Amino acid sequence: MNLKKHVLGVLLAIAVPICATAQNVTVKGQVKDDAGEPLALVSVAEPGTTNGTVTDLDGNYSIQVASNATLQYSFMGYTTVTEQVNGRTTINVTLSEDEELLEEIVVIGYGVQRKSDLTGAVASVRSDALKNLATSDAAAALQGKVSGINIINNGAPGEGAKIRVRGYSSNSTNADDISPLYIVDGLQVKSIQYLDPSMIESIEILKDAASAAIYGAQAGNGVVLVTTKKGQEGKGVITYSNKFTRQDFTKRPVMNREEFLRYKNYELGESTVNSDLEKYDYNHPYYANGVIDQDWISGYMEPTWSQQHNLSVSGGNKQGHYFTSINYVYDNGVVRGDKDVYKRLTAQINADYNITKWLQVGSNNSIEKWSTKSVSQRGYRSSFEQMLAMDPLTPVYWTTPEEMSDEVKAMYDKVMALDKSVPAYRFLGDEKGFFANTEYRFTEGTAIARRDITDADNGGFNMNGTLFANLTPIKGLTITSRLGYRLGFGVNHSYEAPYYLGSRGKSDVYSISANASTSWYYQWENFATYDRSFGANNITVMGGMSYRENNTDNVNASSTGTDILSAYYDNFQYLSYVKSDASKSISNAPSRSASLAYFGRLVYSYDNRYSFQANFRADAFDSSKLSTKNRWGYFPSFSAGWTISNESFFKDNLDASTFNFLKLRASWGRNGNVNVLSNYPYASTISVGSTWYQYDVENPGTAYGSGPAKLANPLLTWETSEQLDLGINARFLDNRLTLDVDYYNKHTKDLLFSVPVASEYGFGNMMSNGGDVLNEGWEFEIGWRDRIGDFTYGVSANFTTLHNEVLSLAEGSTPTYQKDASSTNYKVRTAFEPGYSIWYLNGFKYTGIASEDVTYVDDKGETKVLFKKDGPMFEDVNGDNEIGDADMVFLGNTTPTYTYGININLGWKGFDFTLQGTGAGGNSIMPVLHNTGYSNNLKYYLEHSRTEENPNGELPNPKNVTGDFTYWSSSANVFKGDYFRIKQIQLGYTVPADITKKAAISNLRVFVSLDDYFTFTSYPGLDPETASTNSTSGAGLDWGSYPTMQKLMLGCSLSF
Amino acid sequence: MKKILIPVLIGLAFVAVSCQDKLDIPQKGVITPELFYASDDDAEAALVNMYDNYIDNVAGTEGIDNPEQVILNYSADDIYAAGKNFTDHDAFRIFDEFKYDNASGTLFQAYQRYYFAIYHANLVISNFTTENRYQTAPRHESDVTKRCVAEARVMRAYLHMMVALIWNQPPVLDRVYESDEPLPANDKTQEEVLQWVIDECQKAIASGYLPKRDGTTDKNATGRMSVGFAQFIAGKAAVFKNDMATARQYLGDLIESEDYDLIPGSIYWTNFHVDGDGNAEKIFEPNFIQDPTFMSSRWAKGIMRDRWMVANVFDWRIKSLASTPAQCISDGWGGGAIQEDFAQRFYDHDGDSPRRRACFLTEEEFLYEMDWSGSAVNNGTRAEKEKDSKRGIAKDGLFGRGKFFEWKNMVYMAPPAILTKDTTGIEFHRDNVTCGMGDNSNQKNFLVARYAEALLLYAEACIGSADAAKGLAALQKVQKRSGSGKISTELTFEAVMEEKQYEMWFENCRFLDLVRWSKLGKVDLNAIYNTSGIHQNVPTVHDEFNEPDAAGYNTIHRLYVTHDPVPGTSDFIVGKHEYLPFPRDAKTSNPNLHDVLGWAK
């Protein structure tokens, strides 16, 4: 195609008379690529005229132009360069390869395709965009890079990011059920957290159903295809890089002592507060002037250093390629001490070799060793909730037993006196003293104390890889046989001894557990691709099969009791030393699951103008998911593209340097989501020994009974999504300006509901398919890149809208309400209800402060008070003069309605500068941290309450809302979740090669970077991005989540 | 190339064919229905499953109530939904005042739970007889399976009797119905359903496999279906069908078996507490599980069976008292009061009989004979107690009560001295011995049928018949034991009605009896519910000692009653509210279920 285009250019140049003007000069020169090789057939043209030529085989050209003319050098696959002649007669030009351009090859699942031939919506992220990030998680590295995906992060070390492609389609509350399918080098994996971004060549996201349909029943949530790096032909390259990261968290959203006391004075009354201070407050040696003013965020968090190292060796020749890499991550989170640490050592070994002309073999392998320690978050009495709720009047330490509260001191004295009537409690602390607990209220203990209750570690090995052979027996035909495997070994241990932080934060028993998990997975896939051209016709046909099998074999054992170990020294804290008479719990049941698929693809294109693609997949799953009769599913898709810019009417009428490229795409396809099915949901079974009765009236003794476990529905099937995608790709101004727009409309039906059935059948409910969820939106990607002399720059931005709506429920079922925060007494719910976004916030509508008592006359003629003067008022939706469940309404989406990202890259000589930002919005967050009594809370509540100091506050005085969980579950406590975060500001410098070459270094780059340092948000809590509980239905409820850490990163990379 | 291609293609074909089998993975830890119901052990396991489900569904807790207890007791004219105030037990009050509609959650729960329990009885019958969808022969049959079937048959009959008495024309589920077949319509009349109940009991008795109580000391026969219970159900169903000859036959057989007897009046109260489990008087009450390991490891079942929150409802509201009475375990919600006028009649009739004391206390007993945990003068003089601030009712009083304090269904922390003082040498127990679920739980077996009811049903069946003398003897037996001093000399309807209201108070009987008697013209439901004033004149009892506005404030304890002028009214419609409507949700999911009688209009 290139040749043809340039030949045309040559002919044009010859055929059209050159319009010479005065003061013509002849400009000569040579065009080379980055590697210094001459480039032939480069178009050299004078924009706005028909004057032009092409370079010869040595890259030389000669052209006559006006001395003040502009010359433009363009060549497919390379960035266009524009030069002012300014009277010069020799202009040498270097063209850089443009990886973003249309000739890029993208991976599409069981094959590759030129980007220009794509008919579906495939986002592609190349290695350049993934490098030099602070994250060690490939999924997190995608944030802000492309449209149509949302990355859900949590700040905790080792907590993998979750990817959501084009919305949220299921009513399942299990977050994993709406994860995309992950494929790494053809191998299906559960997550891509094990892959360091430095090992990745590209990540493709198959967003539309037509592209994903080749993965059938598992592709309903999109497909993420990862391709790891391959060695390049030529001299071997050794690269070493490192990153040293200082992590910290500096936001302080909760009240300090002075603010807290002001708030409590309002809430509880000054006399109560003063008398409590008299009882409990004291001069503490660790605080200025002895006044305890504990910032619990500092009390629990501290700046820490983390590091990453990466060493890779790669190379190749015409016969084969190799890439090996070792990557080490040590990520110590911001919680004080080493209780939140993620360690990972990964090796990647990729190689391929051409044995004969018709046989290529190869293998890609990852070996990962990982371990994590983590602290509790996102829940009732988790350490992060306690960090936010702990009062600033309580110190971190009691320096002596005398400072302890009476309750703890009394117990401490008993334990020290070896009093047998109490367990041998531990009193937690460190070299600076005992960890204190608040005396102002009954609670389970401070975050730092809770950190040390349990010793737990979690770790393991994973080996993932593929072995493949490509046969090319005849021209155009490639047969691939690929064996993929995953081996996983994991172990976790946990040990807890009795401890005492107070009568409410204590344990009287020892508990110990160890779990060993083993899993092995393999897949065997065979497929053949035939590719032929007949004149302007191009046909690709692919067909194949896949068999996948996963096995797990986990052994769990634990013991709990007042005396379970033969001794309690450190070296006895293992299950081997559990006493024979201690109560134990053991479980093991190996499990296997398997699936089988046949798939095929037909691609037809004509004259680079029209392309058409059809995919088909037939999937069958094992009996743990679907009944034998119902196990096969069929997933078709169709897509078409029209490259208008290759039409003659386009070329003839539009200036090729202004409007370079235009393509329209349309696709439709059907996918499934089989994740929601597990554990034989369709099968009627007898639960053995699940019921109990005692026949003897006086003597205990249990007889065990068995009966049907459920009302089975043998017709159960997966969730099915059908998606329409319409897209435009356009390039302007010599490909410097790119614009891609997609519209998507995805309907997911056959969700799994528990629907009521007639009681006479013996059960109240039965699982059934039904309902319909819509995800609809627009995706925009716009980019500009150019070079001005030595200065190169590029700006790209993406923006995605998402309209998510539950359209219907299964017949007979009613809206589902989840109360993820009910243990805090909050009444707020998240609801799955037609007409709204999934799991929207459902609570009370706050209408303001009552200026006087709001009354009503009841049906007996009596006057009753509905809202008290100065208290909060709510909308009485059903008008029954009571504020109850029926008055709970939509308060906001819990999922963003738009996400966006921006990337700016600048380069000048050896310097490079990157600025990346990402944001999301349209969602709401409700903090569920309010507790009665001396519990701390967001400063926001003090600043916005109507008090003597703030008579115009829009929230009621604290005294009128303490413990009023209707109020706390109302719109008064709902905040916008919108945020924009500068993910990275990085400045790098590549030392000139002529200097480094003296040290045999071909490339040396050093950089400094601020990652996640600046966040713009109106959310008054810790972090709008990570605020949510840990299930799909708990999005939007901020219960104390590990925030995104701010990172200062220093690093270097060098290649030999 | 062919050398390579052919093996590859064959290989692919081989993989494609052989993989299908690999998709068949058997589930662990369960067995399929096709393998079950095939041995004696399976029959026993299915039977245990039946009892378990019966307790969970009918005899256990649903939320804060036991639906059967709420519907049948609160609909009667002698119990009132009390508590902190008028709105406190709204979900109960709607049955007091007949303000429910077919959307009531309690109503749906009651219906659903009866049919769940019926289904689990049908699993035994349909799998071990030919009484199933395709009349398939059972995979296994033996004396054991026949005994299990006989027990399931009686359970199913008893449950059908209950749904017939509550809904009049319920669907009869005479086998397991599978979810892909239509359900039977409720087109049998109440008489026909009750006749079916009698026939089923007869079938079970006649099989000879039904366990039989071995004398009055055989406790274990009360924890399962027995010949005696089958006779009781057949007899009771016959009485409700107004087929008194049949009733006399079954209840007469029950009485003549001499396997049951009334316990002495001095320990009458134990019928309603742990010490009475399985006593001579009990015909059927499902056992509470006492196995400590069971209780600690399977707490969800424990909660269900110990009627955790039901216990809260029936226990006194200590927050409204001056301190904790010694028999109370912890603060309850005080949700079930004895109706004030009825309590007075009961007191006038029974005086200080052991029966009356087992049911409720008088002002005198409440203030001065009972131990109060906060009091320092429990053994003090009357004068000291009169001025003791740690006894009596706190300010604002107790809503829903007159000067009488019911405790028949209270969970006893310690059996009260008022009840135990007339006995010697017997060690009594608290009602929540083994449970670790919190204090307000009740480990007493759930009372379904006791001999006193059988005697009174028999007496009623004998009125005007040749067996009148036997019937009078049965009535007198109950009267003598009660300690009221009243002994009838003639068997009259009025005598039986009167005695039964006292003897069976708060035991699920009264409302059903009223409906039955109204059909016989013996009572006027409109007068009872709408014009008697029992719902127009709801009392609150106060203690002068603690009411600053009272004349005797802070002098001595003395109770007085105020009446909220019109706190509630009764919406009883004759011809409609005798039976309950079929729940809305039950009709939605079962299109063959239709409203009947007054609800159909």
Interface residues (C-beta under 8 A of the other chain):
Chain A: W358 L471 P473 I474 I479 S481 W524 N526 M545 Y547 E549 A589 S591 R592 S593 A594 S595 L596 Y598 A620 F621 D622 S623 S624 T628 R631 N679 Y680 A683 S684 T685 I686 S687 V688 G689 T691 W692 Y693 Q694 Y695 D696 V697 E698 N699 P700 G701 T702 A703 Y704 G705 S706 G707 P708 A709 L711 N713 P756 V757 A758 S759 E760 Y761 G762 F763 G764 M766 G812 K860
Chain B: M1 I4 L5 V8 G11 L12 V15 A16 C19 Q20 K22 L23 D24 I25 P26 Q27 K28 G29 V30 I31 T32 P33 L35 F36 D42 E44 A45 A46 L47 V48 N49 M50 Y51 D52 N53 I55 Y111 Q112 Y115 F116 I118 Y119 H120 N122 L123 P171 L173 V176 Y177 E178 S179 L183 K219 N220 T222 G223 R224 D277 G278 P286 N287 F288 I289 Q290 D291 P292 F294 R298 K301 N445 V566 D585 A586 T588 S589 N590 L593
